[in-house]
Structures are given as structure tokens and as C-alpha cells.
Amino acid sequence: MTIPQTMTAARMHTVGGELRLETLETPKPGDMDVLVRVKACGIVPNLGNILANWTTWFPHMPLPPLPAVFGLDPAGEVAALGRQVHGLKPGDRVYVNPGRSCGSCRHCRRGDPISCKHYAFQGYFGFSEHAMQTFADYPIGGLSEYMVAPVSAIVKIPDHMDYGQAARLGYLGTAYSALKKVNAGPGDTILVNGISGTLGIGAAIFGLAMGVNKILGTGRDKALLEEIKALAPNRVEVFSIADGSVTDFAMKHTDGEGVDAFHREKSPSERQLRGLRFSGS
Ligand SMILES: [Zn+2]
């Protein structure tokens, strides 16, 4: 695969400014990195709000230094490998996990990279000033022809999954991760507030696939709620919050005992933080 010296990327120069298509030098992978030729990139529902209103929404969390190439959840094909990468080959079809961490602190070592002080979403934002080092190491997001990520972030995708589908894995993974955290499975009843939203639909689909007995879902739009119920009419019950008390709805479907786990929507900023939204009841 011939790799051009330069590439086209979309860069934002000021918060709230437009993303400009510009010619940049094609990044080179470090020894443990992979160069990916991007075929698709996720656009999370809130991306526009985040980039336009960053300073008021997340004053304590840093964006990458501007101008920056954003883009969460890229998918594409392996274009080049670092010297010490041996399990992949050029042309492999991959998804890039955007979560970057240092890899060597006590949190990273015990498998909890989200607690790493260097943790950042490559191509999106970080969680403390230490994320600036992470952005310096991995500055390019997925709204670019090529991007570099560490080999530990590269996930091979099956032949039957197209790149557009793979670019949704990160967002779907939010609900999947949350359901795993609460050990959701056969015998459980879970409550998903906002089940007709992007995260809620993911929770419904994965909850069904993981064998959850009953999924209670709330929302506002009754037509959308009925679409969710149609996924599995015997296992999904839906309720419009315009029709009364969510607690009464949950109790009615659990013989008055309540649910085993629930998802709640809180502030917009909290909605953006992945994987931490299910709480045991
Ligand atoms: Zn770490």
C-alpha cells in the first residue's frame, strides 16, 4: 500500500468554528503504533454541541490543542505497522478504540484505564490537564484520511461488518459496558430511562442479547417507544413519562419489588461520560 506524504483532514481552529478541510503531513506510526486509513468515523449525536459550546459545558476538561482534528470511533484498514507490531498486517479491517491511557500506572495495570490520569478520547476530549500529553502523543482523530493509534487500541472487525457499522461500536459499547458492570443477565429486570435515545436503544438490544428477562423502558415519544417494544414484545415494556410515575410503572412490572439495575439520564455532561451510567438499585 502506497502511503502519500500528505493527507486531507478536517480541522477546527476555534471553539465553535467550522471544520476546515486542510492538507496535513501524513502521520507516521511509532514502534508500537498502527497507521489506519480511515474509511468511516463515528459522529456521536452530541458532537456539534460539544465542539460549539465546549467552554461552558466542560470548563474543567481539556480539548486537544487547537487547531485539532476531531473524530471519535474511526474504522478503516491498516495502512502501516510500527516496527514492533506483529499481530496485524496491512489491509486488515479494523475499528480504533478512542480511549487512550498511559498503560503503566496502577489503574492501567489493573485494567481500569478510565481512572488513568492521562485518560483521553483521541479526537475528542480529555479528563484532566494530564490528557494534554496524551493528545501530544496521539493528536489526530478520525475526521482525517489517516490516523495513528497504539496497537492496543486496534480491534479487527469481521468481514460481514461494514465500516459504517464499525464506527458505531464505541457508542454501542457504552451500553454494553454498563450492562457488564451490573452483571445483567438471565433473571434480571432492568430499567432504561430514555430507551428510545441512542444509548437507550443500545441498552435494549444488548440487554436482550445478554439474556435479561425483562427490560423496562421510559421515554417521551410514544411511537418510538412502540418501535422499541416491537424488538421483543414479550420482554420489553415501555412507558411514556407523560403518563405518570416511573416508579409506579417499574413496581407494576416487578411485583412491587423494583428493578435489578437501572439507567438514568442526568446532565448533558454526564451523558457524555461513557460506561458509568448504570447503577445497581
Ligand atoms: Zn495509566
py3Dmol code that shows the C-alpha trace and the ligand (Angstrom):
import py3Dmol

protein = """\
ATOM      1  CA  MET A   1       0.000   0.000   0.000  1.00  0.00           C
ATOM      2  CA  THR A   2       1.488   3.336  -1.047  1.00  0.00           C
ATOM      3  CA  ILE A   3       1.137   5.966   1.607  1.00  0.00           C
ATOM      4  CA  PRO A   4       1.081   9.567   0.416  1.00  0.00           C
ATOM      5  CA  GLN A   5       3.227  12.190   2.151  1.00  0.00           C
ATOM      6  CA  THR A   6       0.221  14.384   2.775  1.00  0.00           C
ATOM      7  CA  MET A   7      -3.450  13.830   3.521  1.00  0.00           C
ATOM      8  CA  THR A   8      -6.709  15.737   3.847  1.00  0.00           C
ATOM      9  CA  ALA A   9      -8.145  16.249   7.327  1.00  0.00           C
ATOM     10  CA  ALA A  10     -10.936  18.357   8.840  1.00  0.00           C
ATOM     11  CA  ARG A  11      -9.540  20.732  11.470  1.00  0.00           C
ATOM     12  CA  MET A  12     -11.263  23.052  13.919  1.00  0.00           C
ATOM     13  CA  HIS A  13      -9.309  26.238  14.694  1.00  0.00           C
ATOM     14  CA  THR A  14     -11.550  27.878  17.284  1.00  0.00           C
ATOM     15  CA  VAL A  15     -14.239  26.545  19.601  1.00  0.00           C
ATOM     16  CA  GLY A  16     -17.493  26.790  17.695  1.00  0.00           C
ATOM     17  CA  GLY A  17     -15.687  27.415  14.409  1.00  0.00           C
ATOM     18  CA  GLU A  18     -16.117  25.404  11.241  1.00  0.00           C
ATOM     19  CA  LEU A  19     -14.124  22.280  10.478  1.00  0.00           C
ATOM     20  CA  ARG A  20     -11.858  23.172   7.550  1.00  0.00           C
ATOM     21  CA  LEU A  21     -10.554  20.637   5.062  1.00  0.00           C
ATOM     22  CA  GLU A  22      -6.784  21.094   5.074  1.00  0.00           C
ATOM     23  CA  THR A  23      -3.692  19.306   3.807  1.00  0.00           C
ATOM     24  CA  LEU A  24      -1.539  17.917   6.600  1.00  0.00           C
ATOM     25  CA  GLU A  25       1.507  15.696   6.721  1.00  0.00           C
ATOM     26  CA  THR A  26       0.504  12.027   6.937  1.00  0.00           C
ATOM     27  CA  PRO A  27       1.371  10.863  10.480  1.00  0.00           C
ATOM     28  CA  LYS A  28       3.941   8.109  10.998  1.00  0.00           C
ATOM     29  CA  PRO A  29       3.369   5.243  13.433  1.00  0.00           C
ATOM     30  CA  GLY A  30       5.714   4.775  16.380  1.00  0.00           C
ATOM     31  CA  ASP A  31       7.162   1.343  17.104  1.00  0.00           C
ATOM     32  CA  MET A  32       4.004   0.081  18.866  1.00  0.00           C
ATOM     33  CA  ASP A  33       1.546   2.025  16.719  1.00  0.00           C
ATOM     34  CA  VAL A  34      -0.621   1.394  13.682  1.00  0.00           C
ATOM     35  CA  LEU A  35      -1.361   3.769  10.811  1.00  0.00           C
ATOM     36  CA  VAL A  36      -5.014   3.405   9.799  1.00  0.00           C
ATOM     37  CA  ARG A  37      -6.514   4.575   6.513  1.00  0.00           C
ATOM     38  CA  VAL A  38      -9.881   5.837   7.714  1.00  0.00           C
ATOM     39  CA  LYS A  39     -12.970   4.612   5.864  1.00  0.00           C
ATOM     40  CA  ALA A  40     -15.648   5.762   8.321  1.00  0.00           C
ATOM     41  CA  CYS A  41     -15.809   7.749  11.527  1.00  0.00           C
ATOM     42  CA  GLY A  42     -18.490   7.950  14.181  1.00  0.00           C
ATOM     43  CA  ILE A  43     -20.317  11.218  14.683  1.00  0.00           C
ATOM     44  CA  VAL A  44     -21.740  10.996  18.185  1.00  0.00           C
ATOM     45  CA  PRO A  45     -25.084  12.764  18.497  1.00  0.00           C
ATOM     46  CA  ASN A  46     -23.668  15.475  20.711  1.00  0.00           C
ATOM     47  CA  LEU A  47     -20.501  16.235  18.747  1.00  0.00           C
ATOM     48  CA  GLY A  48     -21.825  19.512  17.371  1.00  0.00           C
ATOM     49  CA  ASN A  49     -22.910  20.733  20.803  1.00  0.00           C
ATOM     50  CA  ILE A  50     -19.630  19.741  22.369  1.00  0.00           C
ATOM     51  CA  LEU A  51     -17.452  21.492  19.838  1.00  0.00           C
ATOM     52  CA  ALA A  52     -19.639  24.590  19.683  1.00  0.00           C
ATOM     53  CA  ASN A  53     -20.140  25.051  23.426  1.00  0.00           C
ATOM     54  CA  TRP A  54     -17.100  23.437  24.973  1.00  0.00           C
ATOM     55  CA  THR A  55     -16.077  26.202  27.307  1.00  0.00           C
ATOM     56  CA  THR A  56     -19.468  26.346  29.007  1.00  0.00           C
ATOM     57  CA  TRP A  57     -20.223  22.622  29.029  1.00  0.00           C
ATOM     58  CA  PHE A  58     -16.897  21.228  30.171  1.00  0.00           C
ATOM     59  CA  PRO A  59     -14.778  24.020  31.626  1.00  0.00           C
ATOM     60  CA  HIS A  60     -12.627  21.607  33.660  1.00  0.00           C
ATOM     61  CA  MET A  61     -11.821  19.131  30.902  1.00  0.00           C
ATOM     62  CA  PRO A  62      -9.444  19.905  28.046  1.00  0.00           C
ATOM     63  CA  LEU A  63      -9.944  19.737  24.336  1.00  0.00           C
ATOM     64  CA  PRO A  64      -6.895  18.831  22.273  1.00  0.00           C
ATOM     65  CA  PRO A  65      -4.817  21.904  21.430  1.00  0.00           C
ATOM     66  CA  LEU A  66      -6.370  23.824  18.555  1.00  0.00           C
ATOM     67  CA  PRO A  67      -6.280  23.589  15.628  1.00  0.00           C
ATOM     68  CA  ALA A  68      -7.298  19.973  16.128  1.00  0.00           C
ATOM     69  CA  VAL A  69      -8.569  17.062  14.064  1.00  0.00           C
ATOM     70  CA  PHE A  70     -11.559  15.610  15.918  1.00  0.00           C
ATOM     71  CA  GLY A  71     -13.349  12.354  15.220  1.00  0.00           C
ATOM     72  CA  LEU A  72     -14.300   9.591  17.640  1.00  0.00           C
ATOM     73  CA  ASP A  73     -14.588   5.919  16.693  1.00  0.00           C
ATOM     74  CA  PRO A  74     -12.761   5.632  13.380  1.00  0.00           C
ATOM     75  CA  ALA A  75     -12.842   2.453  11.321  1.00  0.00           C
ATOM     76  CA  GLY A  76     -10.678   1.629   8.340  1.00  0.00           C
ATOM     77  CA  GLU A  77      -7.889  -0.523   7.075  1.00  0.00           C
ATOM     78  CA  VAL A  78      -4.393  -0.972   8.409  1.00  0.00           C
ATOM     79  CA  ALA A  79      -2.029   1.048   6.192  1.00  0.00           C
ATOM     80  CA  ALA A  80       1.292   0.591   8.011  1.00  0.00           C
ATOM     81  CA  LEU A  81       2.644  -1.013  11.153  1.00  0.00           C
ATOM     82  CA  GLY A  82       5.174   0.078  13.748  1.00  0.00           C
ATOM     83  CA  ARG A  83       8.368  -1.948  13.988  1.00  0.00           C
ATOM     84  CA  GLN A  84       7.171  -3.968  16.991  1.00  0.00           C
ATOM     85  CA  VAL A  85       3.623  -4.709  15.799  1.00  0.00           C
ATOM     86  CA  HIS A  86       3.353  -8.333  14.733  1.00  0.00           C
ATOM     87  CA  GLY A  87      -0.287  -9.415  15.045  1.00  0.00           C
ATOM     88  CA  LEU A  88      -1.700  -7.291  12.220  1.00  0.00           C
ATOM     89  CA  LYS A  89      -0.973  -6.797   8.545  1.00  0.00           C
ATOM     90  CA  PRO A  90      -1.632  -4.041   6.017  1.00  0.00           C
ATOM     91  CA  GLY A  91      -5.166  -4.281   4.690  1.00  0.00           C
ATOM     92  CA  ASP A  92      -6.660  -5.673   7.889  1.00  0.00           C
ATOM     93  CA  ARG A  93     -10.097  -4.165   8.553  1.00  0.00           C
ATOM     94  CA  VAL A  94     -10.194  -2.538  11.977  1.00  0.00           C
ATOM     95  CA  TYR A  95     -12.045  -0.349  14.483  1.00  0.00           C
ATOM     96  CA  VAL A  96      -9.986   2.069  16.594  1.00  0.00           C
ATOM     97  CA  ASN A  97     -10.925   2.286  20.268  1.00  0.00           C
ATOM     98  CA  PRO A  98     -10.528   6.010  21.032  1.00  0.00           C
ATOM     99  CA  GLY A  99      -9.724   5.562  24.751  1.00  0.00           C
ATOM    100  CA  ARG A 100      -6.071   6.463  25.353  1.00  0.00           C
ATOM    101  CA  SER A 101      -4.287   5.922  28.669  1.00  0.00           C
ATOM    102  CA  CYS A 102      -0.678   5.736  29.836  1.00  0.00           C
ATOM    103  CA  GLY A 103      -0.560   1.923  30.082  1.00  0.00           C
ATOM    104  CA  SER A 104       1.795   1.821  33.064  1.00  0.00           C
ATOM    105  CA  CYS A 105       0.122   3.429  36.089  1.00  0.00           C
ATOM    106  CA  ARG A 106      -1.587   1.331  38.772  1.00  0.00           C
ATOM    107  CA  HIS A 107      -5.020   1.964  37.249  1.00  0.00           C
ATOM    108  CA  CYS A 108      -3.895   0.894  33.791  1.00  0.00           C
ATOM    109  CA  ARG A 109      -2.159  -2.185  35.196  1.00  0.00           C
ATOM    110  CA  ARG A 110      -5.273  -3.368  36.975  1.00  0.00           C
ATOM    111  CA  GLY A 111      -7.399  -2.969  33.856  1.00  0.00           C
ATOM    112  CA  ASP A 112      -9.108   0.294  34.760  1.00  0.00           C
ATOM    113  CA  PRO A 113      -7.709   2.699  32.153  1.00  0.00           C
ATOM    114  CA  ILE A 114     -10.580   5.165  32.591  1.00  0.00           C
ATOM    115  CA  SER A 115      -9.122   6.037  36.011  1.00  0.00           C
ATOM    116  CA  CYS A 116      -5.706   6.804  34.488  1.00  0.00           C
ATOM    117  CA  LYS A 117      -4.869  10.480  34.895  1.00  0.00           C
ATOM    118  CA  HIS A 118      -3.750  10.573  31.280  1.00  0.00           C
ATOM    119  CA  TYR A 119      -7.040   9.165  30.019  1.00  0.00           C
ATOM    120  CA  ALA A 120      -8.441  10.914  26.954  1.00  0.00           C
ATOM    121  CA  PHE A 121     -10.655  10.199  23.986  1.00  0.00           C
ATOM    122  CA  GLN A 122      -8.398  10.574  20.984  1.00  0.00           C
ATOM    123  CA  GLY A 123     -10.066  13.035  18.646  1.00  0.00           C
ATOM    124  CA  TYR A 124     -12.489  14.303  21.287  1.00  0.00           C
ATOM    125  CA  PHE A 125     -11.531  15.466  24.782  1.00  0.00           C
ATOM    126  CA  GLY A 126      -9.601  14.616  27.926  1.00  0.00           C
ATOM    127  CA  PHE A 127     -10.490  14.450  31.604  1.00  0.00           C
ATOM    128  CA  SER A 128      -7.642  16.404  33.250  1.00  0.00           C
ATOM    129  CA  GLU A 129      -4.667  18.532  32.292  1.00  0.00           C
ATOM    130  CA  HIS A 130      -2.590  15.329  32.045  1.00  0.00           C
ATOM    131  CA  ALA A 131      -4.567  14.463  28.919  1.00  0.00           C
ATOM    132  CA  MET A 132      -2.528  17.106  27.103  1.00  0.00           C
ATOM    133  CA  GLN A 133       0.407  14.691  26.967  1.00  0.00           C
ATOM    134  CA  THR A 134      -1.893  12.060  25.500  1.00  0.00           C
ATOM    135  CA  PHE A 135      -3.042  14.491  22.825  1.00  0.00           C
ATOM    136  CA  ALA A 136       0.581  15.338  22.066  1.00  0.00           C
ATOM    137  CA  ASP A 137       1.296  11.643  21.520  1.00  0.00           C
ATOM    138  CA  TYR A 138      -1.890  10.923  19.523  1.00  0.00           C
ATOM    139  CA  PRO A 139      -3.090  14.208  18.052  1.00  0.00           C
ATOM    140  CA  ILE A 140      -5.179  13.080  15.075  1.00  0.00           C
ATOM    141  CA  GLY A 141      -8.820  11.965  15.289  1.00  0.00           C
ATOM    142  CA  GLY A 142     -10.871  10.109  12.741  1.00  0.00           C
ATOM    143  CA  LEU A 143     -12.024  13.019  10.559  1.00  0.00           C
ATOM    144  CA  SER A 144      -8.891  12.518   8.540  1.00  0.00           C
ATOM    145  CA  GLU A 145      -7.673  10.246   5.739  1.00  0.00           C
ATOM    146  CA  TYR A 146      -5.098   8.636   8.023  1.00  0.00           C
ATOM    147  CA  MET A 147      -4.643   8.445  11.771  1.00  0.00           C
ATOM    148  CA  VAL A 148      -2.213   6.733  14.157  1.00  0.00           C
ATOM    149  CA  ALA A 149      -3.244   4.792  17.257  1.00  0.00           C
ATOM    150  CA  PRO A 150      -1.444   2.362  19.572  1.00  0.00           C
ATOM    151  CA  VAL A 151      -1.764  -1.293  18.603  1.00  0.00           C
ATOM    152  CA  SER A 152      -3.579  -1.952  21.895  1.00  0.00           C
ATOM    153  CA  ALA A 153      -6.471   0.175  20.565  1.00  0.00           C
ATOM    154  CA  ILE A 154      -6.879  -1.718  17.317  1.00  0.00           C
ATOM    155  CA  VAL A 155      -9.781  -4.163  17.044  1.00  0.00           C
ATOM    156  CA  LYS A 156     -10.085  -6.365  13.969  1.00  0.00           C
ATOM    157  CA  ILE A 157     -13.642  -6.462  12.629  1.00  0.00           C
ATOM    158  CA  PRO A 158     -15.318  -9.410  10.892  1.00  0.00           C
ATOM    159  CA  ASP A 159     -15.819  -9.452   7.119  1.00  0.00           C
ATOM    160  CA  HIS A 160     -19.591  -9.132   7.448  1.00  0.00           C
ATOM    161  CA  MET A 161     -19.345  -5.859   9.416  1.00  0.00           C
ATOM    162  CA  ASP A 162     -19.062  -2.795   7.208  1.00  0.00           C
ATOM    163  CA  TYR A 163     -17.031   0.266   8.197  1.00  0.00           C
ATOM    164  CA  GLY A 164     -20.119   2.340   8.896  1.00  0.00           C
ATOM    165  CA  GLN A 165     -21.295  -0.248  11.393  1.00  0.00           C
ATOM    166  CA  ALA A 166     -17.859  -0.466  12.993  1.00  0.00           C
ATOM    167  CA  ALA A 167     -17.821   3.296  13.515  1.00  0.00           C
ATOM    168  CA  ARG A 168     -20.796   2.834  15.863  1.00  0.00           C
ATOM    169  CA  LEU A 169     -19.059   0.322  18.111  1.00  0.00           C
ATOM    170  CA  GLY A 170     -17.877   2.945  20.589  1.00  0.00           C
ATOM    171  CA  TYR A 171     -21.303   4.371  21.163  1.00  0.00           C
ATOM    172  CA  LEU A 172     -22.921   0.942  21.351  1.00  0.00           C
ATOM    173  CA  GLY A 173     -20.139  -0.063  23.696  1.00  0.00           C
ATOM    174  CA  THR A 174     -21.316   2.462  26.267  1.00  0.00           C
ATOM    175  CA  ALA A 175     -24.482   0.488  26.987  1.00  0.00           C
ATOM    176  CA  TYR A 176     -22.704  -2.845  26.631  1.00  0.00           C
ATOM    177  CA  SER A 177     -20.050  -1.834  29.154  1.00  0.00           C
ATOM    178  CA  ALA A 178     -22.689  -0.577  31.574  1.00  0.00           C
ATOM    179  CA  LEU A 179     -24.666  -3.834  31.363  1.00  0.00           C
ATOM    180  CA  LYS A 180     -21.484  -5.798  32.015  1.00  0.00           C
ATOM    181  CA  LYS A 181     -20.710  -3.641  35.054  1.00  0.00           C
ATOM    182  CA  VAL A 182     -24.021  -4.630  36.645  1.00  0.00           C
ATOM    183  CA  ASN A 183     -23.728  -8.274  35.532  1.00  0.00           C
ATOM    184  CA  ALA A 184     -27.023  -8.017  33.691  1.00  0.00           C
ATOM    185  CA  GLY A 185     -28.268 -11.370  32.529  1.00  0.00           C
ATOM    186  CA  PRO A 186     -30.932 -14.056  32.802  1.00  0.00           C
ATOM    187  CA  GLY A 187     -33.328 -13.471  35.672  1.00  0.00           C
ATOM    188  CA  ASP A 188     -32.776  -9.724  35.779  1.00  0.00           C
ATOM    189  CA  THR A 189     -35.168  -6.893  35.145  1.00  0.00           C
ATOM    190  CA  ILE A 190     -33.557  -3.613  34.137  1.00  0.00           C
ATOM    191  CA  LEU A 191     -34.970  -0.130  33.734  1.00  0.00           C
ATOM    192  CA  VAL A 192     -33.663   2.064  30.934  1.00  0.00           C
ATOM    193  CA  ASN A 193     -34.678   5.692  31.212  1.00  0.00           C
ATOM    194  CA  GLY A 194     -34.573   7.254  27.765  1.00  0.00           C
ATOM    195  CA  ILE A 195     -34.792   3.917  25.968  1.00  0.00           C
ATOM    196  CA  SER A 196     -35.616   5.497  22.597  1.00  0.00           C
ATOM    197  CA  GLY A 197     -32.357   7.512  22.543  1.00  0.00           C
ATOM    198  CA  THR A 198     -29.087   6.335  21.025  1.00  0.00           C
ATOM    199  CA  LEU A 199     -27.727   4.948  24.281  1.00  0.00           C
ATOM    200  CA  GLY A 200     -31.083   3.531  25.337  1.00  0.00           C
ATOM    201  CA  ILE A 201     -31.591   1.567  22.124  1.00  0.00           C
ATOM    202  CA  GLY A 202     -28.133   0.078  22.632  1.00  0.00           C
ATOM    203  CA  ALA A 203     -29.090  -0.929  26.166  1.00  0.00           C
ATOM    204  CA  ALA A 204     -32.272  -2.580  24.875  1.00  0.00           C
ATOM    205  CA  ILE A 205     -30.526  -4.535  22.118  1.00  0.00           C
ATOM    206  CA  PHE A 206     -27.634  -5.692  24.293  1.00  0.00           C
ATOM    207  CA  GLY A 207     -29.907  -6.402  27.244  1.00  0.00           C
ATOM    208  CA  LEU A 208     -31.946  -8.746  25.053  1.00  0.00           C
ATOM    209  CA  ALA A 209     -28.821 -10.388  23.653  1.00  0.00           C
ATOM    210  CA  MET A 210     -27.388 -10.862  27.152  1.00  0.00           C
ATOM    211  CA  GLY A 211     -30.496 -12.681  28.263  1.00  0.00           C
ATOM    212  CA  VAL A 212     -32.042 -10.055  30.529  1.00  0.00           C
ATOM    213  CA  ASN A 213     -35.524 -11.268  31.395  1.00  0.00           C
ATOM    214  CA  LYS A 214     -37.384  -8.023  31.203  1.00  0.00           C
ATOM    215  CA  ILE A 215     -36.430  -4.568  30.009  1.00  0.00           C
ATOM    216  CA  LEU A 216     -38.492  -1.627  31.201  1.00  0.00           C
ATOM    217  CA  GLY A 217     -38.005   1.498  29.147  1.00  0.00           C
ATOM    218  CA  THR A 218     -39.182   5.060  29.505  1.00  0.00           C
ATOM    219  CA  GLY A 219     -39.235   7.939  27.060  1.00  0.00           C
ATOM    220  CA  ARG A 220     -41.430  10.679  25.703  1.00  0.00           C
ATOM    221  CA  ASP A 221     -42.265   9.777  22.097  1.00  0.00           C
ATOM    222  CA  LYS A 222     -44.883   7.014  22.171  1.00  0.00           C
ATOM    223  CA  ALA A 223     -44.342   5.998  18.533  1.00  0.00           C
ATOM    224  CA  LEU A 224     -40.613   5.499  19.172  1.00  0.00           C
ATOM    225  CA  LEU A 225     -41.343   3.602  22.370  1.00  0.00           C
ATOM    226  CA  GLU A 226     -43.592   1.212  20.462  1.00  0.00           C
ATOM    227  CA  GLU A 227     -40.767   0.577  17.982  1.00  0.00           C
ATOM    228  CA  ILE A 228     -38.508  -0.436  20.854  1.00  0.00           C
ATOM    229  CA  LYS A 229     -41.176  -2.697  22.325  1.00  0.00           C
ATOM    230  CA  ALA A 230     -41.546  -4.379  18.926  1.00  0.00           C
ATOM    231  CA  LEU A 231     -37.951  -5.658  19.248  1.00  0.00           C
ATOM    232  CA  ALA A 232     -39.227  -8.217  21.751  1.00  0.00           C
ATOM    233  CA  PRO A 233     -42.851  -7.636  22.745  1.00  0.00           C
ATOM    234  CA  ASN A 234     -42.774 -10.293  25.484  1.00  0.00           C
ATOM    235  CA  ARG A 235     -39.654  -8.939  27.178  1.00  0.00           C
ATOM    236  CA  VAL A 236     -39.802  -5.171  26.665  1.00  0.00           C
ATOM    237  CA  GLU A 237     -42.324  -2.912  28.436  1.00  0.00           C
ATOM    238  CA  VAL A 238     -42.383   0.783  27.648  1.00  0.00           C
ATOM    239  CA  PHE A 239     -43.852   3.799  29.389  1.00  0.00           C
ATOM    240  CA  SER A 240     -44.195   7.442  28.452  1.00  0.00           C
ATOM    241  CA  ILE A 241     -43.128   9.764  31.245  1.00  0.00           C
ATOM    242  CA  ALA A 242     -46.085  11.945  30.296  1.00  0.00           C
ATOM    243  CA  ASP A 243     -48.390   9.244  31.644  1.00  0.00           C
ATOM    244  CA  GLY A 244     -47.401   9.247  35.299  1.00  0.00           C
ATOM    245  CA  SER A 245     -44.897   7.843  37.739  1.00  0.00           C
ATOM    246  CA  VAL A 246     -41.899   5.829  36.517  1.00  0.00           C
ATOM    247  CA  THR A 247     -41.672   4.236  39.960  1.00  0.00           C
ATOM    248  CA  ASP A 248     -45.266   3.000  39.727  1.00  0.00           C
ATOM    249  CA  PHE A 249     -44.549   1.620  36.239  1.00  0.00           C
ATOM    250  CA  ALA A 250     -41.441  -0.221  37.467  1.00  0.00           C
ATOM    251  CA  MET A 251     -43.226  -1.630  40.529  1.00  0.00           C
ATOM    252  CA  LYS A 252     -46.181  -2.808  38.454  1.00  0.00           C
ATOM    253  CA  HIS A 253     -43.911  -4.938  36.274  1.00  0.00           C
ATOM    254  CA  THR A 254     -41.805  -6.363  39.114  1.00  0.00           C
ATOM    255  CA  ASP A 255     -44.488  -7.498  41.562  1.00  0.00           C
ATOM    256  CA  GLY A 256     -43.678  -4.450  43.657  1.00  0.00           C
ATOM    257  CA  GLU A 257     -40.031  -5.429  44.153  1.00  0.00           C
ATOM    258  CA  GLY A 258     -38.283  -2.931  41.907  1.00  0.00           C
ATOM    259  CA  VAL A 259     -35.677  -3.492  39.209  1.00  0.00           C
ATOM    260  CA  ASP A 260     -32.225  -5.081  39.446  1.00  0.00           C
ATOM    261  CA  ALA A 261     -30.422  -2.272  37.673  1.00  0.00           C
ATOM    262  CA  PHE A 262     -31.367   0.993  36.105  1.00  0.00           C
ATOM    263  CA  HIS A 263     -30.060   3.595  33.738  1.00  0.00           C
ATOM    264  CA  ARG A 264     -30.753   7.232  34.342  1.00  0.00           C
ATOM    265  CA  GLU A 265     -30.204  10.229  32.174  1.00  0.00           C
ATOM    266  CA  LYS A 266     -28.691  13.144  34.035  1.00  0.00           C
ATOM    267  CA  SER A 267     -26.971  16.301  32.913  1.00  0.00           C
ATOM    268  CA  PRO A 268     -25.743  16.631  29.331  1.00  0.00           C
ATOM    269  CA  SER A 269     -22.157  16.472  30.561  1.00  0.00           C
ATOM    270  CA  GLU A 270     -22.772  13.235  32.410  1.00  0.00           C
ATOM    271  CA  ARG A 271     -24.382  11.743  29.350  1.00  0.00           C
ATOM    272  CA  GLN A 272     -21.106  12.147  27.530  1.00  0.00           C
ATOM    273  CA  LEU A 273     -19.077  10.156  30.037  1.00  0.00           C
ATOM    274  CA  ARG A 274     -19.103   6.632  28.848  1.00  0.00           C
ATOM    275  CA  GLY A 275     -19.814   3.444  30.615  1.00  0.00           C
ATOM    276  CA  LEU A 276     -20.647   4.723  34.061  1.00  0.00           C
ATOM    277  CA  ARG A 277     -24.321   5.233  33.755  1.00  0.00           C
ATOM    278  CA  PHE A 278     -25.815   2.078  35.137  1.00  0.00           C
ATOM    279  CA  SER A 279     -26.247   1.914  38.858  1.00  0.00           C
ATOM    280  CA  GLY A 280     -27.369  -1.070  40.837  1.00  0.00           C
ATOM    281  CA  SER A 281     -30.642  -0.305  42.549  1.00  0.00           C
TER     282      SER A 281
END
"""
ligand_1 = """\
1
ZN
Zn -2.337 4.932 33.262
"""
view = py3Dmol.view(width=600, height=400)
view.addModel(protein, "pdb")
view.setStyle({"model": 0}, {"cartoon": {"style": "trace"}})
view.addModel(ligand_1, "xyz")
view.setStyle({"model": 1}, {"stick": {}})
view.zoomTo()
view.show()
